[in-house]
Amino acid sequence: MISFFVCLFLLIGGFFVYGKFAEKVFGPDDRRTPAIAMEDGADYVPMGTARIFLIQLLNIAGLGPIFGALAGAAWGPSVFLWITLGTILGGGVHDYMIGMMSMRHKGASVSELTGMYLGNGMKQVMRVFSVVLLVLVGVSFSTGPANLLAMLTPEVLDMNFWLIVVLVYYFFATFVPIDKLIGKIYPIFGICLIVMALGVGGMILFSGNYTIPEITLQNLHPNGTPIWPVMFISVACGAISGFHATQSPLMARCMRSEKSGRNVFYGAMVAEGIIALIWAAAGAAFYNGTGGLLAALGQGQASVVYEICFTLLGPVGAVIAMIGVIACPISSADTAYRSARLTLADWFNYDQKPIKNRLVLTVPLLGVGAFLTQIDVQIIWRYFSWSNQTLAMIALWAASVYLLKRGRAYLVTALPATFMSAVSCTYILMAEEGMRLSTSVAYPIGILFAAGCLGMFTYSCILKKGKIMALPVGDVNFD
């Protein structure tokens, strides 16, 4: 239990110390933001900081820090370290820098930001990568809630019925102004997510019936699955996630001041890290070890969430759990589709203020998503996990070049970018859905790939010139 509290205090302290350092590195100022200068009543809509924080938390979290943390806990309490350090040094910095860069570039999506700082070729890759990733998120978080709703309602209301209902909701959430639907219900569900975590954490800690294990670096996975790099991919949203890079620009278009960035972007990531830490501890303690947890996960992560909440919190907990496992994935999917629409709009320079233009992009996106729901979601999710962390890697390298070109302390992003390069490359080389190479081959190649990425970046730092340094700085000042 001591390990848990140390990690909890580190996460909270990380917001005030390392978050403040990241803010100082970036250097927010008093310039007008896109929300003020480009207000359009649809996507550029000024909102209050507290409201944006709760929307951002639900945008980036959903069930990610719950499902990912429970999966990561199958390796034992070593996952506490990754959640804590990954959030402070990686995830918080990643979310903050992309959100702030977007504000400096008229609310641009991550693919456009990548093109500005890593070149046109990488921009095209990221455009495709981002849209595919976002649609995969939408698909993955459509069938799960539909199945749960079918279980809770009369038989005539089957999964296909609820799937249609969910997709219709996604249509409206993707299409209507951000403050009309998302801006009103997300803060409520964001609070539910926090309350659920606090209730579960409180009962695990203070009921006297459970013991949270102390941190050990030993691999406790019952199947012997290696910690590196599989655990780092599995936890994803609970530590660092490229999906967040697609979500931060949504709120970058709604913020009234750059100086709110640390509270919104870094703060929401720390809140997500705390939620992940609680659920990782709950999974390990509730099932009394990794063997029991892994067996329970075999019945589905949603059933694990329900069992923990119902046992610890009774009928009220069951209600909260059902809200969580139904509403939270839906909230991740609808903003995923919205982000996909805006990414395509940036790609084709297609004005989204007219209703007709929004419909032109929304309808095909939802059509593709509806088609993909007929494919086994487990297959889709396996590819999402890797592509998610690869996107984070690319976003961090783009942020590193951004800081480099401004003479800022670029190591704050370059070091986690190097780490994530090793994670992403190693995983795809050895994964079942990848090349299935042995660890003796995948490990050294992954390390060499990361070293090569860092070497190329260092080369550009030393020269202070060349192609990468010739790219435009491009900060926008509306004043």
N, C-alpha and C positions, 0 to 999 in steps of 0.2 A: 504494500500500500504506500510505502514511502516513495517508491519510484513514481507512482502515479501522481502524487502531490508535487514532487520535484518537477515533473514534466508539465503539470498544470501551471505552476508558478513561472516556469520558463516561458511558456506560451504567452501568459499575460504580460510578463516582463518584456518579452520580445516585441510586443506591440509598442511599448513605450520607449524601448531602447533601440532595437534594430530597425523598427519601423520609422522611428524618428531619424535615424541615420540614412535610411533609404530616401526619405523625404528631403533631407538636406542635400543628398547627392543629386536628386532630380532638380530641386529648386523651384517649387511652385511660386507664382506671383499673383498680382491683382488684375491681370488682364481679363477682358471679357471672355467668357466661355462660349462654346458653340450653342449651348442651350439658350443663352441670352441673345447672341448675335444672329443666330440662324433659326430662331423659333418658328416652327411650322404647324404646330397643333397636332402632329402625328407622331413623329419620332424624336424631334427636338422640342422637348417640353420641360421647362424648369420645374423642379420639385424640391421639397425640403430634404435636408441631409439625413434625418432620422428615417424618413420614409424610403429614401434611396438605399440606405444601408440595409433595411429589411428586404427590399426587393433584390438587391445585389446578393444578399445571403441566400435567398431562395433560388435565385438564378443559378448561382454556382454550386449550391449544395443539393437541394432535392434530397434524394436518398443516397447520394454519392458518399458522404462521410459516414453513413451508417453501414451500407452494404460493403463498401471498400474496407472499412475498419474491421468489420466482422470477418471478412475474407483474410485480411492481413493478420488478425489475431490467431489464425490457424498455425502461424509460425511461432507463436508464443509472445511473451511480453517484449521481445526485441522490437516489435512493431511500434511500441511507445516512442522509441528513439527516432524512428523514421518520421512518424507523425509530427513530433515536436520540432526536430531540426529541419525536416523538409518544409514545414509550414513557415518557420521563421526565416530561414536562409533561402528557400526556393519559392514556395507558393505565394507567400506574402509579397515578396519582391516582384515576382512574375506578374501578379494581378495588378499591383500598383503601377508598375512601369508601363504596362500595356494600356491601362486605363488613362494614365496621364499623357502618354504619347498620343492616344486617340484624341484627347481634348486639345492637344497642340496641333492636330491636323484635321480639324473640322469634324471630329467624331468618326474618323475613318475606321473601317474594319481591320482586323489583324492582317488579312491578306494584303491590303493596300499598304499598311505600315511596313510589312515585310518587303514589299517591292521597293519602297522608298530607300530602305537601308541595306538590303541584301541583293538588289538587282531585279531586273524584269523577269528573268528566268525563274527565280525563286518566287516571285509574285504569282506567276501562272501556276506553279506547283501548289502554292498555298491557297489560291482561289479554289482549285479543284479539291484539295485536301480539306479545306474548311467546310465547303458545302457538303461534301460526302460525310464528313464527321458529324455535322449538325443533323443531317437527315438520319444517320444511324442512331443518334441520340433520340430523335423524335420517334423512330420506329421502335427502339428498345423500350421506351417508356410509354408505349401505347398499349401493347398486348397485356403487360402485367396488370395495370389498373383495371383494364377491361375484364380480365379473368377474375380478379378479386370482386369486382362489382357483380359479376354473374353469380359468384358463390353466395353473395349476401342478399340476392333478390330472387323473386319467383323464377321457376325454371323457364318460363316463356321468355324472360328477359335474358337471353343467352349471351355468350361472349361476343358474338358478331354484332348483336344489338348495341352493346355497350361500346364496342370498338367504333361503331358509326357515331355514337354520341360523343365519344372522346375526340374523334377526328373533326367533327363539326365544331366542338369547342376550340380545337387548335386553329381552325380556320378563322374564327372571330378573334382569338388572341393574337394571331399573326397579323391580322388585317387592320383592326381598329386602333385608334390612337393609344399610345402606351399608358396614358394616365386614366383611361376610361375603364379598363378591365384589369390589366396586370397591376397598375398602380393602386387599385382599390383592394383587390383580394390578396395580393402577395404579402403585404405587411401582416395580415391576419395569419396566414399559413406560416410565415416566418416565425412569428411568436409561438405557434403550435410546435414547430420544430425545436425551438429552444426549450419550451416547457417539457416536451417529451424527454429530451436529453437530461435536463436537470432532475426530473422525477426519477428516471432510471438510475442516474448517477447517485442521487441521494439515497435511494434504497439499497443499492449495492454497497455503498460506503458505510451506512449507519444502521442498517437493519440487524447487523450482527450475524447474519446467516451466510455471508459470502466473504471470500478472501481474494483480494487482487494480488496476483503473483508479482514478485520483484523482477526487475529487468535482468535478463541473462542473454548473452550473445549466442547461446547454444540454439541450434536449429531444432525446434520441437515439433515440426510438421510431421504428422503421423505417416505420411507417404514419403518422407524424405525429400520433398520438393525443395530445390535450393533457394535460399533466401535471395541471393543475387542471381539474376535481377528480378525474379518473378514477384517477390513481395513488393518491390518498389513499383511494379506495374499494377499489381492488384489493388493496392490502397488508393492510388490515383487521387481522387478529389479530396481525400483526407490529408494530403500533404502537398502535392502540386499537380496541376491538371491543365492541359492545353485547352480544354473546353472553356475554362475561365477566360482565356484570351479572346474567345468569341463573344463572351458575355459582358466583359468590362466596357467595351465601346457602347453598349446599349445605355448604360448609366452615365458614360462620359458625355452623352448627348442631352443629359437631363440635369447636370450639376451646375449650380449657380456660381461656384467658386472653386478654383484649383486647390485652395488650401483645405478643402474638405476631402481631398483625395485619400489621405492616409486613413481617415476614419472609415471611409466607404470601402476602398479597395483592399488595403492592408488589413483593416479592422474586420471586414467580413471574412477574409481568409483565416485570420486568427480564431474568429468565432467558429468557423467550420472545423479548424484543427482541434478546438476544445471539444466540439461535438463528437468528432472522430475518436479522440482519446477516451472519452467516456464510454462510447460504444465498444471500442476495442477491449477496455477493461471489463465491461459488462459481459461481453462474449466469453472472455477467458474465465471470469469468476463464476458466472451463472452455470456454465457447463463443466466446471471443475477440471479444466484442462483442455488441450487442443484436440484430443481424441473425441471427446463428447461434442465439442463445438463443430468439428468437421463432419461428424455423423449428422448433426442437426442441420447443417448447411446443405447436406445432400437432399433434404426435403424442401429446399427453397429458402432464400434469404428472407422473403416476406413472412414466411411461417415462423422463422426465428425471431424476427422483430415482434410479431404478435405474441408469441409465447412468453418472451421476456417481459413485455409490457403488461400482459394480462396477469402473469404470476406476481410481478412486483407491485403493480398499481391497481389491480383489481378491475372491475368493470369500467371505471373511468379511464384507466390505462388502456384498456382494450379499445375504447372509442378513440382516444388520442392516437393509438397505434394505427388504427384503420384510417384515420384522417391522414396520418403520416405516409403510410404505404400506398395510399391512393392519390392524395393531393400532391405530395412532394414529387413523385415522378412525373405527374402531369405538368407540374410547374416547370420542371426542367425541360420537358419536351416542347412546350409551347414557346418558350423563349429561344429554344434551339431553332425551331422553324422560323421565328421572327428574325433571328440573327442570320439565318440562311437567306432570307429575303433581302436583308440589308446588304449582305455580302454580294449577292447577285446585282443589286442596285448599284453598288460602288463599282463593280466589275464592268458593267455596261453603261455607267454614268446615266442611270435612269432615274429621273426625279420621282420621289415617292410621296410628294405632297398630294397630287391628284389621286382620288380614290381608284380610278380606272387603272392607273399604273400599278398600284398595290395589288389589285386583283390579278393583273397579268402575271405577276410573279408568284402570288400566293396559291392560286389554283393548281398550276403544274407541280409545285413543291408538295402540296398535300396529296396530289394524285400519285406521285412517286412513292411517298411515304405509305399510302394506303396499300399499294401493290407489294411493297417490301414487308408489310406485316404478315404476309402469308408464308414468309421464310422463317425457319427456326431461329428464334431470337438469340439462342445461345451461340450460334455460329456468328451472328452479327456482333454480339457483345465481345467476343474474343478479338475481333479485328478492331473494334472500337477502343479497347484497352490499350493496344499498342499505338494506334494512330493518335490517340489522345495525348500520350506522353511525348510522342515525336513532335506533335504540334507545339507543345510546351518548350521543347528543345529549340525549335526554329524561332519561336517568339523571343526567347531569351537571347539568342544570338543577334536578332534584330535590335533588341533593346541595348545590347552591348555596343553595337555600332553607333546607335543613337547617342549614347553617353560618350563614346570615344570622340565623335565629331564635335562635341561641345566641351571637350576637355574635362569631363567629369570622371569620377572614380568608377570606371567601367568594370572593375573586377567584381563589383557587387552583383552583376548579372553574368559576367563571363565565367565565373567559377561554377555556379549552378548549371549554366549552359553546358559546360564541359562534362559535369557529372551526368546530366540527363542524356547527353550524347552517348556516353558509355552504356547507360541503362537501356536506351532504345535500340541501339545497334546490337548489343549482346542478346537482348530478348528475342528479336526477330530472327536471329541466327539459330537459336536453340528451341524456339517455341514449336508446338505442334502445328500451329497455323502458319509457321514460318519455314525455315530451312531444315530444322530438326538436326542441327549439328551437335556434336558432343561439347560439353563444357570446356574440354581441353583445347578445342578449336575456337569456340565462340568467345570465351573470356579474353584471350589475347587479342583477337581481332577487334572486339569491342573497345578495349583499352587503346589500341592503336588508332582506331577511328576517332575516339575522343581527343587523343593527343594530336591527331592531324587537324581536327577542327580548331583546337586551341592554338596550334602552330600557325595556321593560316591567319587567325585573328591577330596573333602576336606579330606576325610579319607585317600586317597592315598598320599595327601600332608603331612599329619601329620606323617604317618608311614615312608615315604621315602623308602618304601620297599614293598614287596608283588608282586603279579603277574603283575599288571600294570606297576610297576617300574622295573620289570625284563626284559621288552622288550628292544631290542637293540636300541642304539641311532642312529647309522647308517648314520650320515652325511658323504658325500663323498667329499674328497679333491683331485682333479686331479693333484695338484702340487707336 
